[in-house]
Amino acid sequence: MNPITVKDIRTIIDGELIQGSDDAVVEYGAYRLKQIHKKNTILFAKYTIRNWTELEEFFPLIVVTHKDYKKTQHLENLTIIEVESTENAYWEFLTYYRNQFDIPVVAVTGTTGKTTTKEMIRHILSKNKKVAATKKTNNSRTAHLQYLLSIDDDTEAAVFEAAVGSPGDVLYAGEYFKPTIGIITNIGAHHLRHCESIESYIEAKGDMAKILDHKGVLIINQDDINTKKIDFTDFKGKIIKVGKGHLSDFRATDINFLENGMHFNLLHNQQSYPVYVPGLGEHQVYNALAALAAVYETGIGIQEAVIRLKTFQKFDRQLQVVDGINGSVLIDDTWSLTSTSLEAAIKVLEEIGKGKKKIAVVGSITGLGSWGKTINQQAGEMIAEHSVDILIVKGNTLASIMADQAKKNNPELQVYSINKSSSVYRLLKKIVDENTIVLFKGNMYSKGMVNLASKFQKKE
């Protein structure tokens, strides 16, 4: 954060100095008590602070509030700025701070691929720029302030995730970051507990176009069915389409699986570029296309971006291929689980498991509210359409729904519905050998699935 004096802040938010000094300097920001971790923090306090003792270790502290804090005058190194509305003052401060920086700011949303695409962009830009970015998958509303304030005069670009847990989340993120480039990676079925319907979820993702101004750039997946349902008529900025079709501005052709990644040819402006992207799966190609399109808009040449992309390192447990027990091959994809990412993982299992016995160990897809039964049924139908030999679904009711649907659609498929990790492991130990490849598909919050995949891995 660029340091700002109390005097300047009072001018920005039209505040009155109740106590303390105009010369005090603000170096950090918070709007909740638990966000205060360092001295010289400005706290926008909408609620009365009753226990000052626990905050004294962080003095000097600057508090902006509409509450009456005249009784705090005995506290040294505490500055109080009184305003008519703490909420309004907060947004005035944030707007001022964001508007100080004329840099490319990329916002990424989508059901899957957000973190990977964001990390690809950060990796490519970081070669010669200082880049502010969200950390791993930490993209919650409560983290927006800290990420915005991580931008300072030395920052040359920024890239942030804009997740959708509820309708309006993308719009809210836009109030903070005011992106110049927006990306919608894809839209599947997720967070339906709060969005209530797939249509509502699609609309919430489509809000990305609303947070870009008329000079903004929107990058979309031309091949994604749900993204095509969004009406971009009112968007006056530039739209860049990525995909495999002829209408794509960044088009992937000749896609091939390699040992630890994907190779394809990128067609752009009648030029062809050979691209290698670490990480398996066609979905990784789409992530790379979006990332390359974004960095190109910031001024990085495609040839240079492609070279930098080769050294990108994906996160562990994202379709990570390692040796399994009994000479088998393990695909650990226990990073996240949505219907979209499940289909991508099954396609990878199908592709690299050619000539082998293919086993999928899948957890239930959760966070769907009343849509849970439908989405898990659709997942079962999807698995049944692919050349999977054995399906082991781990979990309770929703898992059983997925298992039953898969068996119904493909009677020849061997299907097991098991709740306990120990039972899954015992079964696998009996049926896997050197001609077997096993996919573990779950999410990072399912410790049972994560531990099961780790236990299945061959130990040196």
N, C-alpha and C positions, 0 to 999 in steps of 0.2 A: 504493500500500500504506500502511496505517496503521502508523507507526513503533512498534516494540515493543522494550522493553529486554531485555537478556540475562537479567536476573533474572526477568522475567515469563515468558520463553520456557522457562527451566529449570523453572519451576513447571508449565507446561503439559505438558512432555514428560518430567518427572521426571529431569532431567539433572544431572550433577555438573560444577562448574566446575574444569577442570584447569589452565587458565591464562587470563590476560586479565582483563577487568573485567565485573562485573555491570551496570555503568552503560553499557556499550556499547549502541548503538542499531542495530536491524536495520531497513532500509528496502527491501530487495530480497531475492528468494529464488532458489535454484538447487539442482538435484540432479545436474547435470553440470558439469564444469569449463568447457565451452564456453558455458554459460549465464551465466557471471560476466562482467558488463560494467561494473559500477559498484562503488564503495566501499560499505561497510556492507551487504554481502550476506551472507545466511545460506546456507551450503552444507551439504546433507545428504550426507556423503561415505561411501558404502558401500564404496569401494575406497581403498586406500592412495594417498596423494598423495606422489609422489617428487620432483617438481620444484617447489619453493616459489618459486623465483626468478621464474618467469613469472607468479606471482600477486601479487607484492609491490606492483605498481602499483594493485591493488584493495584494499589494506589501508587502513583497518580491515576485516578479514574475520572472520566468525564461522563456525566449523566444528562441526557436530554429527556425531558418529561413535562407533562402538563399537570402533574401532581404537585402538591404543596410539600416541599422538602426544607422549609425554613429551619426546622429543628435539627438539621444536620450540620449547622455552621460550626460546631465544635470539632468536626472532623477535618484534619489537615490533609492536603493533597487531594481533596475531593472538589471537583468543579461541577456546578449545577447550572444547566441552561434550561430556562423555562420557555415553553412554547404553547400555543393554543391547542395544537393537536400533535401528539407524539407520532401518530401514524402518518400524518401529512409531512411532518418534518423528516421522518425516516425516508420516504420516497423522494422528497426534494434533495436530500443528501445523496441518495443513490443515483438519481438522475444526473446531478452535477458531477459525481465522481465518474460515472460511465462516459459522460460526454467529453471528458478531458482527453480521451484517447481515440485517435483516428487510425485504427488498426483493423486488419481483417479478423472478424470474430465468427467462428463456425459453431453452429448449434446442430446437434445430431439427435434425431428421434427415430423410432421404429420399434417393432416388436422384437426383432433379433438383429444382432450385428451392430448395435449402438456402440458398445464399448470397444469392439474390435476396430470398427471404422474410425472412431475417435482416436484410438491409439495409433492406428496407421498414419493418420493426419499429423498427430503430435510427433511421431517418429520422423516422418519425412521433413517436417518444418524445423525440427530441433537441430538438424544438421548445421544450420547457420543462423538460427534465430532463437531468441529467448521466447518460450511459449508457455502461457498459462493454460492449465487444463484440469478437468475433473480427475480425481484419483480413482483408478480402477472403475468399479461400478457404483461408487458413492455419488449418486445423482439426486438425492432427496431435496425437497424444498428447503430444509433447514441448512443445507450446505451452500445454497446460492450466494449468500452474503460473503462468506469466506472466499469463495472462488472469484467473485467479482473484485474483491479487495486485494486479491493476489496479483492483479494487474498493476503495474507501476510504469514509470517513465522508460524503463529498460525493456519492457515487454513489447515484442514486435508482432505477435499474433496470439490468438486464444482459441481454444476449442473445448466446448462443453457439451455434456449430454443433457437432453431435455426429455425426461421420462414421463410417462402417462400412468399414474396410479389412479387418477380421477380426472373427470372432465375439467378443463381449465388449467391443467398443470403446465402445458406448453406455453400458454398465454402468460402465465405467472413467471415462468423462466425468462420469457421475452422481455418482461418489465425490467429485469435485472441486466441481462446481457446485451439486449438490442443487437442481435446478430446481423452480420452483413451477408452471410452465407448460411443457408439452411439445408439440411439433408433429411429425407425420409427414406430409411433403408428398405423397409417393407412393412406391411401391416397384416398380422395374423389375428389370432384370438387370444387375448390376455387381459388381465385386470378387469374382467367383466363383472366382478362383484360390485365394483364402484361405477363402472360405465354403463352397467345394466344391459346393454345390447351391443352387438357387433357394430351396428350403424353408429351408435354413440361413440364407440371406441375409434372407429375410422375418422369420424368428425373431429375428435380430440387430437388425433395425430395430424389431421389436415390443418390444424391451427398454426402449424409451422409457417404456412404462407402468410398468415395474418401478422406475424411478428417481424416480418421483413418489410423494409420500406420500398419505395418504387425503384430504387437502385439496387435492391437486393437480388441475390442469386439463389434459386431453389433447385436442388438436385434431387431427382426422383428416380425410382426404379421403374423403368418403362414396362417391364415384364410382370410386375406385381399386380394381381387382379384387383385387390382392394384399394390400392393407391389410385387405380384408374377410376374408381368411384367418386373420388374427390373432385369437386368443381373448383377449378383454378381460374375461372373466368375473370374474377375481380382482382387477381394478382397482376400487377403492372410491371413486375420485375422480369428478370431473365430466368427461364426454365431450362435446365440441362437434364437430358434424359440419358440414363445409363442402362445397359442391358445387352441382349444378344440379337435383337431385331434390327432391321434396316433403318428404323426411325430413331435409333439411339445415337446420341451425339458422341458418347463414349461407348463403343461397341466391342464386345468380346467375341472372338471367333477361335476355332481350332482349340477348344478347351481340352486339356489332358491332365490326368492324374500322374504325379511323380511320387517318389518315395515319401517325401515329407511336405509336399506342397502341390500347388497347381501351376500349370503353364498355359498361357493363352496369348493370342495376338490381340492387341488393342488397336482398333481403327478409330482415328480422329482426324478430321479435316483432310481426308484422303491420304493420310500417312498411316503406316503400320509400325507398331512397336512390339517386340517380343517381351512378355512380362512373366516373371516368376513371383508368386506370392506364397510365403510360408503358410502352412496350414491346409488341411485337406477339405475338399467339398466345393461344389459349385457355388454355394452361398459365399465362400471366401472370395470368389472371383467378383461377385457383386459388391462385396465390401471394398475390395481393391479399386473397382471402377469408381465408386462414390468418392473414395479418398483421393484418387488421382485427379478426378474432376475438381474437387475442392481445392487442392493445393495448386492446380493449374490456374485457378481463378485468383490465387494470391500472388501469382507471378513466377512460380516454379515451373520450369520447362518439363515437358513430359519425359524426355529421355533421362534427365537428372532425377526426377521423381521415381522412375522405374528402377534406377540403380539403387537409390536409397531404400526402396521398398524391399529389396532382396534381403536386407539385414534386419527386417522387422521380426520381433520375437513375440509370438502369441502367448497367452496365458496358459499355464498348466491346466489340465482337465478339460481342455477344449479339443475334442477329437484327437486326443493324444494317443499315439500308437506305441505300445510297449509289449514286452514279452509277458505272457501269462503263465499260469501253472500248467503242468503236464505238457509243456511244449506248445501251448496254444498262443494265439495273438489276442491282445486286449486293446480295445478302443475305449479309452476313458473320456466320456463326455458328460461329466457330472458338474458342469459349470452352471447351466441353466436348463430349464425344461418348459418349453411351450410347444404347441402343436406345430408351429413353423420350424423350430429348431429340431424337433423330433423327426420330421420328415427329412430334413437335411442330413441328420445323422444316419437314418436308415438308408439313404441313398449312398452315403459313404461306405457303410457296411456292405451294401450290395456290390459296389464297384470294386473295392479292394479285397472283398471276400470271394471273388470269382474262383470256382473250383474247390472251395472249402465249405465245411458245414458252418452255417451262419446262425448265431444265437443272439437275440436281443433281450437284454434285461432292462426293463423300463419301469419307472415309477409312475404314479398317477399324476395327471396334470391338475394342479390346484389353482386357487385364486380366481375361480370362474363364477362363483355364486350359483345362481339358478341355471347357468349354462354348463355346469360341470358335467352332467350326464351326457349332454349332446356332444360336447367337444371330445370327451373321452371315447364316446362311441365312434366319432369320426376318426379318431386316432387309431382305433382298432381296425376300421375299414381300410385306412391308409396302409397300415402294416401288412394287412392281408393281401394287398395288391403287389407287394414287393417279394422278392425271392428270399424271404427269411425262412429258415428251416424250423427253428424253435423260438417261441416267444415265452419269456418268463416275466410276468407282470408282478411287481412288488408293491404291496399296499393293501388297502381295505376295499371299501365299497366302490369308489371310482375306478380303482385298478381292476376290480372284477368286471366292471362294465366294459372296460377296454378289452379285457381278455375274452369275454363272452362274444363281443362283436367281431373280434378277429377270427375266432373259431367259427362263427356263423358264416362269415364271408369266405373263409378258406378252410373247409373241413379237413384238408390234408395237413394243415399247419399244426404242429405239436404245441399246445398251449398249457402253461402252468400259471396258476394264480396263487402266490405265496406271500405271506405277510412278514415272516421272520427272516432276517438276513442270514442267520445261521443255517436255516433250511435251504435257502437259495444256494449258499456256498456248498453245502453237502451235495446237492443235486448237480451243480456244475462240476464238482470234483469227479463225479462218476462219469459224466458224459463228454467232457472235453478231452482232446488229444492234440497232437501236432498238426492235425488237419482241420482245426476248429478256430474260428475267429469270433470273439464275443464283444458285443457293444454294451457298455453300461451307460444308460441315459437317465440322468436325474438332475437335481439342482443342488447348489452349494448349501442350501439350508436343510437338505435331507441328509443328515449325518450318517444314517444307516446305509444309504446308497453310496455315499462317498467312502465310508470305511470298507464297505463290501468290495468296491473297485480296487481300493488300496490293498486289501487282503488277497485279492485274486492275482495281483501282480507278482511276477516271479521275483523273489528276493535274491540278490547276489550273495 
